């Protein structure tokens, strides 16, 4: 997707949202000015002392949900962000925030999302709650442990793919309902955190149809795969055949997760901070009591999540250096494969919480291409505010954020079993595998650091509603481009990296 198209789409989305926001704000700036003096109605938020009008009361920003993501395609739908600024004493902070989003993407994903955040609903406790349903009819499953699982472009679905194969896709339904709470310990900066969430996953073969017929014709696809020596229609099916995915977990399940930990937050503003620290560490886990699985078939797990985010002012509030260091890994127990991609958080900045890769962690690396039991990653950004201005009674600024990301799978998931399959040439229960099937499961390449670099453009309204466009180039990923898989792994042909990743949506990622 060309840069000029990204800029055009971002500004078209902004103009639509701005027009709606202008017409629906409950108290106009002119009315507010009649009630208060200029001194009471303006606040200097920029270093050049330009005045911005204090927002009061309810502010609505509904607009068509138009976006693009390399992983999910073009997005269309409806979105509404709702802010209650009360009497304006907390501006640019809000009293209550709501977000409702219903959208569909051209890569056959449907999202229904509700989000709520407030420090004032419960006295002295911050509540952050969300409910999300996502139906992904072409959800990516690309194997375990990143570089240890090869990606063959000839087996991936796409417009240029002629054999109608979708080796790296399944259908996945996901329901996520979560509520997180934070309260002061010694001050509003140092807080305790606790939460509970419910997750439901349902994983199946692709059932997508177009024009009344299967989107991926089984006869044509099977003939091509059989010619390559592959006897499974997808990698997900091959993993089940090989024993890497157990029957008790293959189709998903239900989970209740509990979390508890500590938070330190000294940001001067949450949506787009220019100074301060935002750090958190918490444990979260799930007892497997909802699925009827017992003994070796049960999946009880306990994990640790740690984040350190630092916002360093370089020049007033115009230029900020921001970085994020993160770790998420297993402390005890075992996780089912379908939960590995979930990046846990106390505050959802993006509807999709999958990683490692995509819009949440290492931008530009396809999501679900690096999954394991534990991750470490880092994000580095320079945030430049280009210009601030008033438009249709709202406060705006335009900014850019060049960035560099890196991350790795630091705790392997069933890697020894992948090596065993490669060494023996058989499934875990001793059934023979063809050369092509062995190549699909494990290449012998060790886990490695994944890196990307890119550039973002941000357009913010009232410092809380932020439209974002980012382009990221993966730097050291590898793609296999063989047309014949019936050769040993060391004879496979590799390209240097995936294509650049693009995301047009909302918010900074941290």
C-alpha positions in Angstrom: 0.0 0.0 0.0 1.6 3.3 -1.1 2.4 6.0 1.4 0.1 8.6 -0.4 -2.8 6.2 -0.1 -2.2 5.9 3.6 -2.1 9.6 4.1 -5.3 10.1 2.0 -7.1 7.4 4.0 -6.0 8.8 7.4 -7.1 12.4 6.5 -10.4 11.2 5.0 -11.2 9.3 8.2 -10.2 12.4 10.3 -12.5 14.7 8.3 -15.4 12.3 8.7 -14.9 12.0 12.4 -14.4 15.7 12.9 -17.6 16.6 11.1 -19.6 14.2 13.4 -17.8 15.4 16.5 -18.5 19.0 15.7 -22.2 18.4 15.4 -22.8 16.2 18.5 -20.6 17.8 21.3 -23.2 18.6 24.0 -21.8 22.0 25.0 -20.3 24.3 22.4 -17.2 26.4 23.1 -19.1 29.6 22.4 -21.7 28.7 25.1 -19.0 27.8 27.5 -17.2 31.1 26.9 -20.3 33.0 27.8 -20.4 31.3 31.2 -16.7 31.6 32.1 -13.9 34.1 31.6 -11.2 33.5 29.1 -8.8 32.7 31.8 -11.1 30.0 33.2 -11.9 28.6 29.7 -8.4 28.1 28.3 -5.4 26.2 29.3 -1.8 26.4 27.9 -1.1 22.8 26.8 1.7 23.6 24.2 5.1 25.0 24.9 4.4 28.0 22.6 1.6 29.0 25.0 -1.2 28.7 22.4 -4.5 28.5 24.2 -6.7 25.4 23.9 -10.3 25.5 25.0 -11.2 23.4 28.0 -13.7 20.7 26.9 -16.7 20.2 29.2 -19.6 17.8 29.4 -20.2 14.9 27.0 -18.2 14.8 23.7 -19.2 12.3 21.0 -17.1 11.2 18.1 -19.0 8.7 15.9 -17.8 8.0 12.4 -17.5 5.3 9.8 -14.8 2.9 11.0 -12.5 3.0 8.0 -9.0 1.5 8.3 -6.5 -0.9 6.9 -4.2 -3.5 8.4 -1.8 -5.8 6.5 -3.0 -8.8 8.6 -6.8 -8.3 8.3 -7.3 -6.1 5.2 -9.4 -3.0 4.7 -11.9 -2.3 7.4 -15.4 -0.8 7.2 -18.0 -0.4 9.9 -19.1 2.1 12.5 -17.2 3.4 15.6 -18.2 5.8 18.3 -15.8 7.2 21.0 -17.7 9.0 23.9 -16.0 11.1 26.5 -17.5 12.8 29.6 -15.2 15.7 30.7 -17.5 16.7 33.5 -17.0 20.3 34.6 -13.7 20.5 32.7 -11.5 20.4 35.8 -9.8 17.2 34.7 -9.3 18.1 31.0 -7.6 16.7 29.0 -8.3 13.9 31.3 -11.9 12.5 31.2 -14.4 11.4 33.8 -15.7 8.5 31.7 -14.8 7.0 28.3 -16.8 4.6 26.2 -15.9 3.0 22.9 -18.2 1.0 20.6 -17.0 -0.6 17.4 -18.6 -2.8 14.9 -16.6 -3.6 11.8 -15.8 -6.1 9.0 -12.6 -6.5 7.1 -11.9 -7.7 3.6 -9.9 -10.7 5.0 -13.2 -11.9 6.5 -13.0 -10.8 10.1 -15.9 -9.4 12.0 -15.4 -7.4 15.2 -17.8 -6.3 17.8 -16.2 -4.4 20.7 -17.3 -2.4 23.7 -14.8 -0.6 26.0 -15.3 1.5 29.2 -12.8 3.3 31.4 -13.3 5.5 34.5 -11.6 6.6 37.7 -14.8 8.0 39.1 -17.5 5.3 38.8 -16.2 3.5 41.9 -14.7 5.8 44.5 -10.9 5.6 44.7 -10.8 2.7 42.2 -10.2 2.8 38.5 -12.4 0.4 36.4 -11.4 -0.7 32.9 -13.8 -3.1 31.3 -14.2 -4.5 27.8 -16.3 -7.1 25.9 -15.1 -8.2 22.5 -16.3 -10.8 20.0 -14.1 -11.5 16.9 -15.0 -14.0 14.2 -12.0 -14.6 12.0 -12.8 -16.9 9.0 -9.2 -16.7 7.8 -7.3 -16.6 11.1 -3.5 -17.2 10.7 -1.9 -20.2 12.3 1.8 -20.3 11.3 3.3 -22.8 13.8 5.3 -22.6 17.0 8.4 -20.7 18.0 8.9 -18.2 15.2 11.8 -19.0 13.0 11.7 -22.6 13.9 8.5 -22.9 11.9 9.0 -22.1 8.2 6.6 -19.9 6.1 6.2 -21.0 2.5 4.7 -18.2 0.4 3.4 -20.6 -2.2 1.1 -22.2 0.4 -0.4 -19.0 1.7 -3.8 -17.7 0.7 -3.9 -14.6 -1.4 -5.0 -13.0 -4.7 -1.9 -14.2 -6.6 -2.1 -17.7 -5.2 -3.3 -20.0 -8.0 -3.6 -23.4 -6.2 -6.3 -22.3 -3.9 -4.4 -23.5 -0.8 -4.8 -21.9 2.7 -2.1 -23.8 4.6 -1.7 -21.1 7.2 -5.4 -20.4 8.0 -8.1 -21.7 10.2 -11.5 -20.3 11.4 -11.4 -18.9 14.9 -14.2 -17.4 17.1 -13.1 -15.6 20.2 -15.1 -13.9 23.0 -13.2 -11.9 25.6 -14.9 -10.2 28.6 -12.6 -8.5 31.0 -12.7 -6.2 34.0 -9.5 -4.7 35.6 -9.4 -2.6 38.8 -6.7 -0.3 40.1 -6.5 1.5 43.5 -4.0 3.7 45.3 -1.4 2.3 47.7 0.7 5.3 48.7 -0.5 7.8 46.1 -2.3 7.9 42.8 1.0 7.1 41.1 1.7 3.8 43.0 -1.3 1.5 42.8 -2.4 -2.1 43.2 -4.0 -3.9 40.3 -6.4 -6.8 40.1 -8.7 -8.3 37.4 -10.7 -11.1 36.0 -11.4 -12.1 32.5 -13.3 -14.7 30.6 -12.1 -16.2 27.3 -13.8 -18.5 24.8 -12.0 -19.8 21.7 -13.5 -22.0 19.0 -11.1 -23.2 16.3 -12.3 -25.1 13.2 -11.3 -25.8 9.6 -12.1 -23.0 7.2 -15.8 -22.8 6.5 -15.8 -19.6 4.4 -17.7 -19.6 1.2 -17.9 -17.0 -1.6 -20.7 -16.9 -4.1 -22.1 -20.1 -2.6 -19.0 -22.3 -3.1 -16.0 -23.0 -1.0 -13.4 -20.1 -1.0 -10.7 -22.8 -1.2 -11.7 -25.6 -3.5 -10.8 -28.8 -1.7 -10.3 -30.9 -4.9 -8.0 -28.5 -6.6 -6.2 -27.7 -3.3 -5.8 -31.4 -2.4 -4.4 -32.3 -5.8 -1.8 -29.6 -5.5 -0.9 -30.6 -1.9 -0.7 -34.3 -2.8 1.7 -33.4 -5.6 3.9 -31.9 -3.0 3.7 -34.9 -0.7 1.4 -33.0 1.8 -1.6 -35.0 3.2 -3.2 -32.2 5.3 -5.2 -29.2 4.1 -3.7 -26.9 6.6 -0.7 -26.6 9.0 -3.3 -26.8 11.9 -4.4 -30.2 10.6 -0.8 -31.3 10.1 0.1 -30.3 13.7 -2.8 -32.5 14.9 -1.6 -35.4 12.8 2.0 -35.0 14.1 0.8 -34.8 17.7 2.0 -31.2 18.3 -1.6 -30.2 19.0 -3.5 -32.6 21.3 -7.0 -33.7 20.7 -8.2 -32.2 24.0 -7.1 -28.7 22.9 -7.5 -28.8 19.2 -10.8 -26.9 18.9 -10.4 -24.4 21.8 -12.0 -24.0 25.1 -13.2 -21.8 27.9 -11.0 -20.0 30.4 -11.3 -17.7 33.4 -8.1 -15.7 34.1 -7.3 -13.9 37.4 -4.6 -11.3 37.7 -2.9 -9.3 40.5 0.0 -6.9 40.7 1.4 -3.4 41.0 1.4 -0.3 38.8 3.5 2.9 38.9 2.2 5.7 36.6 3.6 9.2 36.6 2.4 10.2 33.1 1.1 13.8 32.8 -1.5 12.5 30.3 -2.4 8.9 29.4 -3.3 8.9 25.7 -0.3 10.9 24.4 2.2 11.4 27.3 5.2 13.6 26.8 6.8 12.8 30.2 6.7 10.3 33.0 6.9 6.5 33.6 4.2 3.9 33.2 5.3 0.6 34.7 3.4 -2.5 35.8 4.1 -6.1 36.9 1.5 -8.6 37.6 0.9 -12.4 37.7 -2.1 -13.9 35.9 -3.3 -17.5 35.5 -6.2 -19.8 34.8 -7.3 -23.0 36.5 -8.8 -25.3 33.8 -12.1 -26.1 35.4 -14.6 -25.2 32.6 -13.7 -27.7 29.9 -14.0 -31.0 31.7 -10.4 -31.8 31.1 -8.6 -33.7 33.8 -5.1 -35.0 34.5 -2.7 -34.7 31.7 -5.4 -33.2 29.5 -5.9 -30.2 31.8 -4.2 -26.9 31.2 -3.6 -24.9 34.4 -1.1 -22.1 33.9 0.5 -19.1 35.8 2.3 -16.4 33.9 4.1 -13.1 34.6 3.7 -9.9 32.7 6.1 -6.9 33.2 6.1 -3.6 31.3 8.3 -0.5 31.6 7.3 2.5 29.5 9.3 5.8 29.8 8.4 9.1 28.1 11.4 11.5 28.0 10.9 15.1 26.9 13.6 16.1 24.5 12.3 19.6 23.6 9.5 21.0 25.7 6.4 19.0 24.8 7.1 19.1 21.1 9.6 16.2 20.8 9.4 13.1 23.1 11.6 10.0 23.2 9.4 7.1 24.2 10.4 3.5 24.8 8.7 0.3 26.1 10.5 -2.8 27.5 8.2 -5.8 28.1 8.3 -9.4 29.1 5.6 -12.0 29.3 6.3 -15.6 30.2 5.2 -18.8 32.0 5.9 -19.3 35.7 4.2 -22.7 36.1 1.8 -25.1 34.4 0.9 -25.5 30.7 -1.0 -23.4 28.3 -3.1 -24.7 25.5 -1.8 -23.6 22.1 -4.7 -21.4 21.2 -4.0 -19.0 24.2 -0.3 -18.4 23.3 -0.8 -15.4 21.1 -2.6 -13.4 23.7 -0.6 -10.4 24.9 -2.0 -9.6 28.3 -2.6 -6.0 29.4 -4.4 -3.9 32.0 -5.6 -1.4 29.4 -6.6 -2.3 25.8 -5.2 0.3 23.3 -6.1 -2.0 20.4 -9.0 -4.3 19.9 -6.8 -7.2 18.7 -4.5 -8.3 21.5 -2.5 -10.9 19.6 1.3 -11.0 19.2 4.2 -11.4 19.0 4.1 -9.2 16.0 1.5 -7.0 14.3 0.3 -3.7 15.8 0.9 -4.5 19.5 4.5 -5.6 19.8 6.9 -5.9 16.8 5.1 -3.9 14.1 5.5 -5.2 10.6 6.0 -8.9 11.6 2.7 -10.7 10.9 0.7 -11.6 14.0 0.7 -15.3 14.9 4.0 -15.8 13.1 5.9 -15.9 16.4 4.2 -17.7 19.2 5.6 -19.5 22.3 5.4 -19.7 26.0 7.3 -16.5 26.7 8.2 -13.3 24.9 10.5 -10.3 25.4 10.2 -7.2 23.2 11.0 -3.5 23.1 9.7 -0.5 21.2 11.5 2.8 20.6 9.9 5.9 19.2 10.7 9.6 18.6 7.4 11.5 18.7 7.4 14.9 16.9 4.4 17.3 17.2 4.4 19.0 13.9 1.5 21.5 14.3 -1.3 22.2 16.7 -4.5 23.9 15.6 -8.2 24.6 16.3 -10.7 23.2 13.8 -14.6 23.0 14.0 -14.4 23.8 17.7 -12.0 21.0 18.6 -8.3 20.9 19.6 -6.1 19.1 17.1 -2.4 18.3 16.5 -0.5 16.5 13.8 2.5 14.4 14.8 4.9 11.8 13.4 6.7 8.9 15.1 9.6 7.1 13.5 10.1 3.8 15.4 12.2 0.7 15.9 10.9 -2.5 17.4 12.5 -5.8 18.3 11.3 -9.0 20.1 11.9 -12.7 20.5 10.3 -15.9 21.7 12.3 -16.5 24.9 10.4 -19.6 26.2 9.9 -22.3 23.6 6.7 -24.2 23.2 7.0 -27.9 22.4 10.2 -27.2 20.6 11.8 -30.5 21.7 8.8 -32.4 20.1 9.3 -30.4 16.9 13.0 -31.5 16.9 12.0 -35.1 17.6 9.7 -35.2 14.6 12.4 -33.8 12.4 15.0 -36.3 13.6 12.8 -39.4 13.3 10.8 -38.4 10.2 7.7 -39.6 12.0 4.8 -38.2 14.1 5.1 -38.4 17.8 3.3 -41.7 17.8 5.6 -43.2 15.1 3.6 -42.7 11.9 5.8 -41.7 8.9 5.8 -38.2 7.5 6.9 -37.2 4.0 9.9 -34.9 3.4 7.5 -32.0 2.6 5.6 -32.5 5.9 8.8 -32.5 7.9 9.9 -29.3 6.2 6.6 -27.7 7.2 7.0 -28.6 10.8 10.6 -27.7 11.6 13.6 -26.3 9.6 16.3 -26.7 12.2 16.7 -22.9 12.4 17.1 -21.6 16.0 14.8 -19.0 17.6 16.0 -15.5 16.9 15.5 -11.8 17.4 12.8 -10.3 15.1 13.3 -6.6 14.3 11.4 -3.9 12.3 11.6 -0.2 11.6 9.0 2.2 10.4 7.3 5.6 10.4 3.9 6.7 11.8 1.6 9.6 11.4 -0.8 10.7 14.1 -3.8 13.1 14.1 -5.1 13.8 17.6 -8.4 15.4 18.6 -8.6 16.8 22.2 -5.6 14.7 23.0 -7.7 11.6 23.6 -9.0 10.6 20.2 -6.0 9.7 18.1 -6.0 8.5 14.5 -2.9 6.5 13.5 -1.2 5.3 10.3 2.0 3.3 10.5 4.2 1.5 8.0 6.8 -1.0 9.3 9.5 -3.0 7.5 10.6 -6.3 9.0 14.4 -6.4 9.0 15.5 -10.0 9.5 12.6 -12.4 8.9 12.8 -15.2 6.3 10.3 -16.5 3.9 10.6 -19.8 1.9 9.8 -19.5 -1.8 10.1 -23.1 -3.0 7.7 -24.4 -5.6 8.9 -28.0 -4.7 9.0 -29.1 -1.1 10.2 -32.6 -1.8 13.8 -31.7 -1.0 15.8 -31.6 2.2 15.5 -28.5 4.3 19.0 -27.2 3.6 18.1 -27.0 -0.1 15.1 -24.8 0.4 15.2 -21.3 -1.1 14.7 -18.3 1.2 13.8 -14.7 0.7 15.1 -12.1 3.2 11.8 -10.8 4.8 8.1 -10.4 4.7 6.5 -7.5 2.9 6.1 -4.3 4.8 3.3 -4.1 7.3 0.7 -1.3 7.3 -1.8 -0.3 10.0 -4.4 2.5 9.9 -6.4 2.6 13.1 -6.4 4.3 16.5 -3.9 5.3 19.3 -0.2 5.0 20.0 0.6 1.4 20.8 2.0 2.4 24.2 
